[in-house]
Amino acid sequence: MRKTIVISAVNLVEAGPLTILRECLACLSIMAVADNYRVIALVYKQSLADFPNIEYIETQWPKKRWVNRLWYEYVSMRSISRQIGPVYLWFSLHDTSPSVIAERRAVYCHNAFPFYRWKLHDLLFAPKIVLFALFSEYIYRPNIQHNNYLVVQQQWLREAFHRLFAIPIAKIIVAPARVTAKTVSALEKEEKPGFYSFMFAGSPNSHKNFEVICQAAALLEQRGLVHFKVHLTVKGDENKYAQWLHRKWGHLQSLDFMGFVTREQLEVYYASCDCLIFPSKTESWGLPITEFSVYGKPMLLADLPYAHDTAAGNSSVSFFDPDDPQALATQMGALMGGDESFLHAVEKEKLVEPFVLNWTDLFHKLLQ
């Protein structure tokens, strides 16, 4: 009798989490034939991650509101697991540990909000993020001890989950994100000769901390330093937070509120700009850091655990307090003046078992 693997991912519909789903199912599509597994995927829509050799169960209802999601995870899925029959491995790809009947269970934890220290302006501009930060721990907690394994992307997250939920380190697998960074030829800069250019690529959400860059730019302009440009992937009308940013700092000549750009356009900016700034206060990875790394240019990063892990292996990095615009302004000013003496290499830490480097190895470990 074939062993059954179930992947539950009804909440994954875009960006990095959707990439995780696609990579997962691409691997299982091959394993289903090679190792004779029955693979069932619970997804929002099959068209988002459609692979052969996989049975799909579509449902949009859980994503309509959080109460639906929680009911589906902790009530409906138990009935679904009975209907499917004997399940050898149930792998939840989105943080929650559903109430199911399965011989083995695992959960992919890529939400770092339980460790986010929110501030008052988050409550003003993004109350959902504050609620998420306050209650993520309690969303994670039900059934988490019933998993054979937790899967995280970085070692700091493993240690954080170990402390928060008393999960043994041996049950938390580190699976670093696999990112294919594409190098493109730098195009001629729009800036005038002598201009130094920075950029920050992020969504217009308060935890991304765009304001520390805006404040640093304001400090530099007050000192008479105007021969620089900071490109921000915020236009200024996306939400209350973006509107506040543009209203307060949109007059600065050094700031380019360029808005959303495609991946192809982003790669051109990576190739053309002089330095990446990444001030986000919470990430499970920090994808732009990895994408920018291939260019070997300076990076100014928030002095937080995720950034240290993601920047490992780079040779021109400096960290700053994400709540200190003066510190960021000092580093930006130094680079504009040609001083890179404060940049340093970030050594790669040796991964501690259990860890995997690809999806095939991850499933071999989960199915052992």
VOPAGU-2260 file (C-alpha; in pm, 1 decimal, decimal comma):
REM VOPAGU-2260
SITE   aa  ch    i         X         Y         Z
SITE  MET   A    0       0,0       0,0       0,0
SITE  ARG   A    1     133,1     344,1     -95,9
SITE  LYS   A    2     209,4     585,1     184,0
SITE  THR   A    3      15,7     913,1     173,8
SITE  ILE   A    4     169,1    1258,3     211,3
SITE  VAL   A    5     -63,6    1555,4     265,1
SITE  ILE   A    6      47,1    1915,6     217,0
SITE  SER   A    7    -184,0    2179,0     366,2
SITE  ALA   A    8    -129,7    2526,5     223,2
SITE  VAL   A    9    -469,7    2693,4     179,0
SITE  ASN   A   10    -331,1    3031,0     285,4
SITE  LEU   A   11     -37,0    3053,6      41,6
SITE  VAL   A   12    -128,4    3263,7    -261,0
SITE  GLU   A   13     156,9    3505,7    -334,9
SITE  ALA   A   14     520,6    3608,4    -299,1
SITE  GLY   A   15     771,3    3403,4     -99,0
SITE  PRO   A   16     520,6    3166,9      67,0
SITE  LEU   A   17     377,9    3072,9    -273,4
SITE  THR   A   18     732,3    3001,7    -395,4
SITE  ILE   A   19     773,7    2765,6    -100,9
SITE  LEU   A   20     454,1    2582,2    -199,9
SITE  ARG   A   21     564,2    2551,4    -562,0
SITE  GLU   A   22     909,7    2422,1    -472,6
SITE  CYS   A   23     758,1    2176,0    -227,6
SITE  LEU   A   24     507,7    2033,7    -476,9
SITE  ALA   A   25     763,3    2026,9    -758,9
SITE  CYS   A   26     979,1    1800,2    -542,6
SITE  LEU   A   27     686,8    1579,9    -437,8
SITE  SER   A   28     568,4    1548,9    -798,7
SITE  ILE   A   29     891,5    1364,6    -872,4
SITE  MET   A   30     897,3    1167,5    -546,3
SITE  ALA   A   31     539,4    1048,5    -602,5
SITE  VAL   A   32     659,2     846,7    -901,2
SITE  ALA   A   33    1014,5     766,5    -795,9
SITE  ASP   A   34     923,9     649,4    -444,0
SITE  ASN   A   35     559,2     549,0    -498,1
SITE  TYR   A   36     389,0     803,5    -271,0
SITE  ARG   A   37      32,3     929,2    -289,5
SITE  VAL   A   38      51,8    1309,3    -258,1
SITE  ILE   A   39    -250,3    1527,0    -174,0
SITE  ALA   A   40    -231,9    1907,6    -162,5
SITE  LEU   A   41    -489,3    2128,2      11,3
SITE  VAL   A   42    -456,4    2462,6    -167,8
SITE  TYR   A   43    -640,5    2786,4    -237,9
SITE  LYS   A   44    -636,1    2718,7    -613,2
SITE  GLN   A   45    -469,4    2438,1    -805,1
SITE  SER   A   46    -364,6    2679,5   -1080,6
SITE  LEU   A   47    -127,4    2853,4    -838,6
SITE  ALA   A   48      93,5    2544,5    -809,8
SITE  ASP   A   49     -17,2    2284,3   -1064,4
SITE  PHE   A   50     208,6    1978,7   -1089,5
SITE  PRO   A   51     150,9    1624,6   -1219,0
SITE  ASN   A   52     120,0    1320,9    -992,1
SITE  ILE   A   53     -53,4    1522,3    -719,7
SITE  GLU   A   54    -419,2    1516,3    -608,1
SITE  TYR   A   55    -561,5    1858,5    -525,3
SITE  ILE   A   56    -831,4    1973,8    -284,9
SITE  GLU   A   57    -921,1    2338,7    -349,6
SITE  THR   A   58   -1085,7    2569,3     -97,2
SITE  GLN   A   59   -1109,5    2949,4     -77,7
SITE  TRP   A   60   -1334,5    2968,8     228,2
SITE  PRO   A   61   -1058,8    2956,8     495,9
SITE  LYS   A   62    -881,8    3263,7     355,3
SITE  LYS   A   63   -1187,0    3490,3     366,7
SITE  ARG   A   64   -1140,2    3565,8     736,9
SITE  TRP   A   65    -927,8    3445,8    1026,2
SITE  VAL   A   66   -1211,9    3271,7    1209,7
SITE  ASN   A   67   -1269,4    3060,7     896,8
SITE  ARG   A   68    -902,0    2973,8     882,9
SITE  LEU   A   69    -889,7    2866,8    1245,7
SITE  TRP   A   70   -1207,3    2658,3    1212,3
SITE  TYR   A   71   -1067,6    2488,7     903,2
SITE  GLU   A   72    -731,8    2416,6    1067,4
SITE  TYR   A   73    -859,5    2288,1    1399,7
SITE  VAL   A   74   -1198,9    2137,0    1309,8
SITE  SER   A   75   -1247,5    2071,4     938,2
SITE  MET   A   76    -904,1    1922,9     872,6
SITE  ARG   A   77    -957,5    1646,1    1125,6
SITE  SER   A   78   -1256,8    1528,6     925,0
SITE  ILE   A   79   -1058,9    1565,2     600,5
SITE  SER   A   80    -774,5    1354,7     739,7
SITE  ARG   A   81   -1025,5    1078,7     825,2
SITE  GLN   A   82   -1172,8    1091,5     475,2
SITE  ILE   A   83    -832,4    1066,4     310,8
SITE  GLY   A   84    -755,2     752,7     506,4
SITE  PRO   A   85    -423,5     653,3     661,9
SITE  VAL   A   86    -186,1     951,3     634,3
SITE  TYR   A   87     183,6     887,0     680,9
SITE  LEU   A   88     299,4    1252,9     678,3
SITE  TRP   A   89      89,8    1566,4     717,5
SITE  PHE   A   90     302,3    1874,5     643,2
SITE  SER   A   91     148,0    2217,7     709,0
SITE  LEU   A   92     329,9    2487,6     511,3
SITE  HIS   A   93     181,9    2787,8     689,7
SITE  ASP   A   94     264,5    2808,6    1058,6
SITE  THR   A   95     -41,8    2643,6    1213,4
SITE  SER   A   96     -41,7    2282,3    1329,8
SITE  PRO   A   97    -384,4    2149,6    1229,5
SITE  SER   A   98    -580,9    1891,0    1426,2
SITE  VAL   A   99    -539,0    1587,1    1202,6
SITE  ILE   A  100    -492,5    1212,2    1225,6
SITE  ALA   A  101    -152,2    1123,3    1082,3
SITE  GLU   A  102     140,1     899,9    1170,1
SITE  ARG   A  103     385,6    1187,1    1125,6
SITE  ARG   A  104     328,4    1562,2    1140,9
SITE  ALA   A  105     541,5    1863,6    1055,3
SITE  VAL   A  106     490,7    2240,1    1022,6
SITE  TYR   A  107     683,4    2503,2     826,2
SITE  CYS   A  108     724,8    2813,4    1044,7
SITE  HIS   A  109     807,7    3121,2     839,4
SITE  ASN   A  110     626,8    3386,8    1041,2
SITE  ALA   A  111     861,6    3584,3    1266,5
SITE  PHE   A  112     593,2    3813,9    1412,5
SITE  PRO   A  113     586,3    3646,0    1755,9
SITE  PHE   A  114     927,6    3809,0    1804,8
SITE  TYR   A  115     839,1    4152,6    1663,9
SITE  ARG   A  116     855,3    4444,2    1907,4
SITE  TRP   A  117     582,6    4670,6    1774,8
SITE  LYS   A  118     553,2    5042,5    1840,9
SITE  LEU   A  119     273,4    5295,8    1868,7
SITE  HIS   A  120     289,2    5397,4    1502,0
SITE  ASP   A  121     223,8    5032,4    1407,8
SITE  LEU   A  122    -100,9    5055,9    1603,1
SITE  LEU   A  123    -191,3    5376,4    1417,8
SITE  PHE   A  124    -103,5    5263,1    1066,2
SITE  ALA   A  125    -125,8    4884,1    1072,3
SITE  PRO   A  126    -333,7    4755,3    1365,5
SITE  LYS   A  127    -355,9    4412,2    1199,1
SITE  ILE   A  128      22,1    4379,4    1228,4
SITE  VAL   A  129       3,3    4462,2    1599,2
SITE  LEU   A  130    -268,3    4200,4    1648,7
SITE  PHE   A  131     -59,9    3953,1    1451,9
SITE  ALA   A  132     242,6    4026,6    1670,0
SITE  LEU   A  133      35,5    3990,3    1986,9
SITE  PHE   A  134    -148,2    3673,2    1894,1
SITE  SER   A  135      88,6    3485,5    1658,5
SITE  GLU   A  136     231,2    3297,2    1954,4
SITE  TYR   A  137    -115,8    3169,9    2041,9
SITE  ILE   A  138    -189,2    3077,9    1680,0
SITE  TYR   A  139     131,9    2877,0    1669,9
SITE  ARG   A  140      84,0    2714,1    2010,7
SITE  PRO   A  141    -213,1    2474,4    1956,2
SITE  ASN   A  142     -83,4    2129,0    1859,7
SITE  ILE   A  143     273,0    2251,9    1802,7
SITE  GLN   A  144     407,5    1989,3    2042,9
SITE  HIS   A  145     236,0    1716,5    1837,3
SITE  ASN   A  146     469,0    1772,1    1542,4
SITE  ASN   A  147     759,1    1539,6    1479,4
SITE  TYR   A  148     944,3    1835,1    1325,7
SITE  LEU   A  149     930,0    2211,5    1285,5
SITE  VAL   A  150    1095,1    2359,3     976,8
SITE  VAL   A  151    1246,2    2711,3     981,7
SITE  GLN   A  152    1469,1    2907,6     743,6
SITE  GLN   A  153    1734,2    3037,6     984,4
SITE  GLN   A  154    1922,6    2927,9    1294,4
SITE  TRP   A  155    1806,0    3228,0    1497,3
SITE  LEU   A  156    1444,4    3121,5    1435,9
SITE  ARG   A  157    1523,0    2771,1    1555,4
SITE  GLU   A  158    1664,9    2911,5    1878,2
SITE  ALA   A  159    1368,8    3149,1    1914,8
SITE  PHE   A  160    1110,9    2870,8    1873,3
SITE  HIS   A  161    1310,5    2650,7    2109,2
SITE  ARG   A  162    1292,6    2919,0    2378,5
SITE  LEU   A  163     931,2    3020,8    2318,8
SITE  PHE   A  164     771,2    2676,6    2297,5
SITE  ALA   A  165    1031,2    2451,1    2465,8
SITE  ILE   A  166    1067,2    2249,1    2143,3
SITE  PRO   A  167    1384,4    2036,8    2148,1
SITE  ILE   A  168    1649,8    2166,0    1907,8
SITE  ALA   A  169    1666,9    1817,6    1753,2
SITE  LYS   A  170    1306,0    1857,8    1633,2
SITE  ILE   A  171    1363,1    2192,0    1455,0
SITE  ILE   A  172    1508,9    2158,2    1105,1
SITE  VAL   A  173    1685,8    2457,1     949,8
SITE  ALA   A  174    1612,8    2475,6     576,0
SITE  PRO   A  175    1776,3    2792,4     434,5
SITE  ALA   A  176    1583,4    2960,8     155,8
SITE  ARG   A  177    1711,8    2881,7    -191,0
SITE  VAL   A  178    1732,8    3201,6    -392,7
SITE  THR   A  179    1840,0    3229,2    -753,9
SITE  ALA   A  180    1983,4    3578,4    -776,9
SITE  LYS   A  181    2019,4    3707,7   -1131,1
SITE  THR   A  182    2298,1    3945,9   -1219,0
SITE  VAL   A  183    2226,0    4204,2   -1486,9
SITE  SER   A  184    2447,5    4462,8   -1648,5
SITE  ALA   A  185    2425,8    4803,5   -1486,7
SITE  LEU   A  186    2252,1    5062,1   -1700,7
SITE  GLU   A  187    2354,0    5423,5   -1706,3
SITE  LYS   A  188    2232,7    5591,4   -1390,5
SITE  GLU   A  189    1971,8    5862,0   -1405,2
SITE  GLU   A  190    2154,7    6045,9   -1127,5
SITE  LYS   A  191    2399,5    6318,6   -1215,0
SITE  PRO   A  192    2772,1    6243,7   -1192,6
SITE  GLY   A  193    2887,0    6249,1    -833,3
SITE  PHE   A  194    2552,3    6131,0    -694,1
SITE  TYR   A  195    2562,1    5832,9    -459,7
SITE  SER   A  196    2253,7    5611,9    -481,3
SITE  PHE   A  197    2090,8    5393,5    -217,0
SITE  MET   A  198    1781,8    5178,2    -238,3
SITE  PHE   A  199    1541,7    4983,4     -21,9
SITE  ALA   A  200    1302,1    4730,8    -171,6
SITE  GLY   A  201    1009,8    4647,8      54,0
SITE  SER   A  202     632,1    4644,4      76,4
SITE  PRO   A  203     458,3    4952,9     224,7
SITE  ASN   A  204     409,6    4798,7     570,4
SITE  SER   A  205     502,5    4966,5     896,6
SITE  HIS   A  206     731,2    4687,5    1015,3
SITE  LYS   A  207     950,2    4748,7     708,6
SITE  ASN   A  208    1064,5    5067,3     885,0
SITE  PHE   A  209    1093,1    5303,3     586,2
SITE  GLU   A  210    1082,5    5596,8     825,7
SITE  VAL   A  211    1434,3    5543,1     960,1
SITE  ILE   A  212    1567,7    5592,4     605,7
SITE  CYS   A  213    1353,4    5903,3     558,4
SITE  GLN   A  214    1472,8    6045,8     889,8
SITE  ALA   A  215    1836,3    5973,1     800,6
SITE  ALA   A  216    1794,7    6143,5     461,4
SITE  ALA   A  217    1644,9    6448,6     634,3
SITE  LEU   A  218    1943,9    6467,5     870,3
SITE  LEU   A  219    2187,3    6449,4     578,4
SITE  GLU   A  220    2006,5    6724,2     387,0
SITE  GLN   A  221    2009,7    6941,5     700,0
SITE  ARG   A  222    2390,0    6909,5     692,7
SITE  GLY   A  223    2393,6    7033,3     336,5
SITE  LEU   A  224    2455,9    6691,0     181,4
SITE  VAL   A  225    2229,6    6671,3    -122,2
SITE  HIS   A  226    2429,2    6480,0    -382,1
SITE  PHE   A  227    2263,2    6146,5    -314,8
SITE  LYS   A  228    1942,7    5964,8    -398,2
SITE  VAL   A  229    1748,0    5700,0    -207,5
SITE  HIS   A  230    1511,1    5488,0    -417,6
SITE  LEU   A  231    1214,2    5351,8    -219,7
SITE  THR   A  232     960,1    5101,7    -351,2
SITE  VAL   A  233     676,4    5304,6    -199,2
SITE  LYS   A  234     474,0    5552,9    -401,8
SITE  GLY   A  235     295,5    5722,2    -112,3
SITE  ASP   A  236     -68,0    5637,3    -171,0
SITE  GLU   A  237     -83,8    5261,0    -106,2
SITE  ASN   A  238    -212,1    5278,7     252,9
SITE  LYS   A  239    -211,3    5501,2     563,0
SITE  TYR   A  240     150,2    5420,4     639,8
SITE  ALA   A  241     269,0    5507,2     287,5
SITE  GLN   A  242      61,6    5827,5     291,2
SITE  TRP   A  243     222,2    5929,3     621,5
SITE  LEU   A  244     570,3    5866,8     483,0
SITE  HIS   A  245     508,4    6077,6     174,0
SITE  ARG   A  246     328,9    6353,3     363,9
SITE  LYS   A  247     611,7    6387,4     615,9
SITE  TRP   A  248     918,6    6337,4     394,0
SITE  GLY   A  249     796,7    6361,7      34,2
SITE  HIS   A  250     949,0    6710,2       2,8
SITE  LEU   A  251    1305,3    6579,5      44,0
SITE  GLN   A  252    1488,9    6601,0    -286,4
SITE  SER   A  253    1702,8    6300,5    -199,7
SITE  LEU   A  254    1408,4    6060,5    -171,9
SITE  ASP   A  255    1262,3    5887,8    -476,1
SITE  PHE   A  256     918,3    5748,6    -394,5
SITE  MET   A  257     921,0    5530,2    -704,5
SITE  GLY   A  258     652,7    5279,3    -600,3
SITE  PHE   A  259     625,0    4914,4    -695,5
SITE  VAL   A  260     866,5    4783,8    -959,4
SITE  THR   A  261     874,0    4452,5   -1141,6
SITE  ARG   A  262    1139,5    4193,6   -1066,7
SITE  GLU   A  263    1317,0    4285,6   -1390,9
SITE  GLN   A  264    1316,6    4656,0   -1301,7
SITE  LEU   A  265    1435,0    4574,7    -950,3
SITE  GLU   A  266    1734,7    4387,6   -1088,1
SITE  VAL   A  267    1829,4    4694,5   -1292,6
SITE  TYR   A  268    1817,2    4908,8    -978,6
SITE  TYR   A  269    2027,9    4653,4    -791,3
SITE  ALA   A  270    2288,6    4667,0   -1066,3
SITE  SER   A  271    2288,7    5047,0   -1090,5
SITE  CYS   A  272    2271,6    5166,3    -730,4
SITE  ASP   A  273    2571,1    5193,6    -499,4
SITE  CYS   A  274    2433,0    5054,0    -174,5
SITE  LEU   A  275    2139,0    4857,8     -33,8
SITE  ILE   A  276    1972,5    4970,4     288,2
SITE  PHE   A  277    1755,1    4712,2     463,7
SITE  PRO   A  278    1604,2    4843,1     790,1
SITE  SER   A  279    1309,8    4600,8     834,1
SITE  LYS   A  280    1236,7    4512,7    1196,6
SITE  THR   A  281    1115,4    4159,0    1138,8
SITE  GLU   A  282    1182,5    3905,3     864,3
SITE  SER   A  283    1210,2    3531,6     836,6
SITE  TRP   A  284    1476,0    3582,1     567,6
SITE  GLY   A  285    1512,9    3923,9     400,6
SITE  LEU   A  286    1512,5    3832,3      31,9
SITE  PRO   A  287    1657,1    4161,0    -109,4
SITE  ILE   A  288    1973,1    4105,0      96,2
SITE  THR   A  289    2034,9    3777,7     -83,3
SITE  GLU   A  290    1937,6    3919,3    -422,1
SITE  PHE   A  291    2174,0    4215,6    -380,2
SITE  SER   A  292    2461,8    4002,8    -253,0
SITE  VAL   A  293    2570,5    3893,9    -602,2
SITE  TYR   A  294    2690,1    4247,0    -679,2
SITE  GLY   A  295    2943,5    4264,1    -395,4
SITE  LYS   A  296    2845,4    4622,9    -312,3
SITE  PRO   A  297    2794,6    4781,0      32,0
SITE  MET   A  298    2490,9    4690,8     240,2
SITE  LEU   A  299    2363,1    4874,4     547,6
SITE  LEU   A  300    2141,3    4637,0     742,7
SITE  ALA   A  301    1928,2    4640,6    1056,6
SITE  ASP   A  302    2126,3    4500,0    1347,3
SITE  LEU   A  303    1886,6    4210,1    1400,3
SITE  PRO   A  304    1938,9    3831,5    1396,9
SITE  TYR   A  305    1770,7    3767,7    1060,1
SITE  ALA   A  306    2000,0    4017,5     883,0
SITE  HIS   A  307    2314,9    3865,5    1032,3
SITE  ASP   A  308    2208,3    3519,7     913,1
SITE  THR   A  309    2104,8    3631,5     564,1
SITE  ALA   A  310    2412,6    3849,6     508,4
SITE  ALA   A  311    2655,1    3570,7     603,6
SITE  GLY   A  312    2923,7    3532,8     338,9
SITE  ASN   A  313    2917,9    3896,6     225,9
SITE  SER   A  314    3227,2    4113,2     255,3
SITE  SER   A  315    3095,9    4473,7     260,5
SITE  VAL   A  316    2834,0    4497,8     535,2
SITE  SER   A  317    2758,8    4726,4     825,3
SITE  PHE   A  318    2476,4    4696,8    1076,8
SITE  PHE   A  319    2285,5    4980,3    1242,5
SITE  ASP   A  320    2023,8    5016,7    1515,4
SITE  PRO   A  321    1693,6    5020,3    1320,2
SITE  ASP   A  322    1555,3    5275,6    1568,0
SITE  ASP   A  323    1850,5    5516,2    1530,5
SITE  PRO   A  324    1833,3    5736,6    1217,1
SITE  GLN   A  325    2144,7    5924,2    1332,2
SITE  ALA   A  326    2349,9    5604,0    1315,8
SITE  LEU   A  327    2219,0    5527,9     967,1
SITE  ALA   A  328    2284,0    5884,4     850,8
SITE  THR   A  329    2643,6    5859,8     975,1
SITE  GLN   A  330    2702,4    5541,7     776,0
SITE  MET   A  331    2534,1    5682,0     464,0
SITE  GLY   A  332    2741,2    6000,1     488,8
SITE  ALA   A  333    3062,7    5801,6     523,2
SITE  LEU   A  334    2988,6    5603,1     207,1
SITE  MET   A  335    2902,1    5920,6      17,4
SITE  GLY   A  336    3242,2    6055,5     119,2
SITE  GLY   A  337    3421,7    5746,2      -6,3
SITE  ASP   A  338    3485,0    5597,5     338,8
SITE  GLU   A  339    3418,1    5222,3     345,3
SITE  SER   A  340    3650,5    5145,8     635,3
SITE  PHE   A  341    3359,6    5058,2     865,9
SITE  LEU   A  342    3230,0    4785,4     634,6
SITE  HIS   A  343    3325,1    4430,2     723,4
SITE  ALA   A  344    3278,6    4070,1     620,5
SITE  VAL   A  345    3006,8    3860,1     781,9
SITE  GLU   A  346    3131,9    3510,5     843,6
SITE  LYS   A  347    2912,4    3214,4     766,1
SITE  GLU   A  348    2810,9    3018,9    1073,8
SITE  LYS   A  349    2835,6    2645,7    1054,6
SITE  LEU   A  350    2485,9    2499,5    1034,2
SITE  VAL   A  351    2398,2    2281,6    1330,5
SITE  GLU   A  352    2205,9    1957,7    1279,0
SITE  PRO   A  353    1934,4    1900,3    1191,5
SITE  PHE   A  354    1954,1    2102,7     870,8
SITE  VAL   A  355    1887,8    2045,9     500,7
SITE  LEU   A  356    1987,3    2230,8     185,5
SITE  ASN   A  357    1711,2    2121,1     -52,1
SITE  TRP   A  358    1355,7    1988,5     -58,5
SITE  THR   A  359    1456,6    1630,8    -138,9
SITE  ASP   A  360    1674,9    1608,9     170,3
SITE  LEU   A  361    1401,0    1773,6     377,7
SITE  PHE   A  362    1144,1    1509,7     281,8
SITE  HIS   A  363    1391,6    1228,2     339,2
SITE  LYS   A  364    1435,3    1362,4     693,9
SITE  LEU   A  365    1062,4    1413,4     752,6
SITE  LEU   A  366     981,5    1063,4     622,7
SITE  GLN   A  367    1254,4     877,4     810,9
